[in-house]
Amino acid sequence: MKRSLQLLALAPLLGCTDLLIKALGIGLCGLLVLPLCGLLLAPLRSRLHDNHLVLAALVIGGILASVAALTLQLLSTELAGALELFLPLLILPCLALALSDQNSALDGLRPALIFALVAVLLGALRELLGHGSLFAHADWLLGPAASGWHWSTGMPLLTHAAGGFILLGLLLALLRHFNQDDAR
C-alpha cells in the first residue's frame, strides 16, 4: 500500500509536465509545500491518531498548496494559469507523507526533492520528444528575453497525459532495472 500511495503522490506530474517550464513550476511548488508539510506534521504525529493525522495533512496540504498558488500568481500569472488545475493535487504527496512511518521534521525534504527531480525529468523528456522544443514558454518564468527556443519536430503523443504515463512507466522500469543490478 505504501508504494502505491507514493506513486499516487506523483499524480500531479502527469498532467502538468508537458512543458519543462510547467514542470519547473510544479517542482518548485512541491519543494515549498512538502518540506513545510513535514515540518508542520512532525509535532502532530505524537498527539493525533492516524485518521486525525490524515485529516490534518489534508488541511495543511490544502493551505500550503493555496499559498504556493498565490505565490506563483505573484511571480508569473501565465505559469500560475497553466498550473492552476494541478496545484491542488499537491495534497496527494502531503497525504503520502502523513501515512509514512517516518517521524522527523525533515521527512518532507526527500520526497520533495524526488518530486521535483521527476517533474523536471518528465517535463524535459515530454517537451523535447513531444513538442520538439526545450524551454518553450520560458518567458513565463524567466521573462521575455527567454522566449523563442523552439525546434520543429516532435511526437505529439508524449505531450498528452497518456504520454506522461508512458514515460513515467519507462522511467520506473529503468529505475527498477538499475536497482535489481545493485542487489546482485
JOBEL-V510737 format. One record per residue. SS is DSSP state (2 for helix, 1 for strand, 0 for the rest). OMEGA is omega as a letter, one per 30 degrees, with the letter a starting at -180 (NA if undefined). Layout:
SS,OMEGA  SS,OMEGA
//
This chain:
0,a  2,a  2,l  2,l  2,l  2,l  2,l  2,l  0,l  0,a  2,l  2,a  2,a  2,a  2,a  2,a  0,l  0,l  0,a  2,a  2,l  2,l  2,l  2,l  2,a  2,l  2,l  2,l  2,l  2,l  2,l  2,a  2,a  2,l  2,l  2,l  2,l  2,l  2,a  2,l  2,a  2,l  0,a  0,a  0,a  0,a  0,a  0,l  0,a  2,a  2,l  2,l  2,l  2,l  2,l  2,l  2,l  2,l  2,l  2,l  2,l  2,l  2,a  2,l  2,l  2,l  2,l  2,l  2,l  2,l  2,l  2,l  2,l  2,a  2,a  0,a  2,l  2,l  2,l  2,l  2,l  2,a  2,a  0,l  0,a  0,a  2,l  2,l  2,l  2,l  2,a  2,l  2,l  2,l  2,l  2,l  2,l  2,a  0,l  0,a  0,a  0,a  0,a  0,l  0,a  0,a  2,a  2,a  2,a  2,l  2,l  2,l  2,l  2,l  2,a  2,l  2,l  2,l  2,a  2,l  2,l  2,a  2,l  2,a  2,a  2,l  2,a  2,a  2,a  2,a  2,a  0,l  0,l  0,a  0,l  0,a  0,l  0,l  2,l  2,a  2,a  2,l  0,a  2,l  2,a  2,a  0,l  0,l  0,a  0,l  0,a  0,a  0,l  0,l  0,a  2,l  2,a  2,l  2,l  0,a  2,l  2,l  2,l  2,l  2,a  2,a  2,l  2,l  2,l  2,l  2,l  2,l  2,l  2,l  2,l  2,l  2,l  2,l  2,l  2,l  2,l  2,a  2,a  0,NA
//
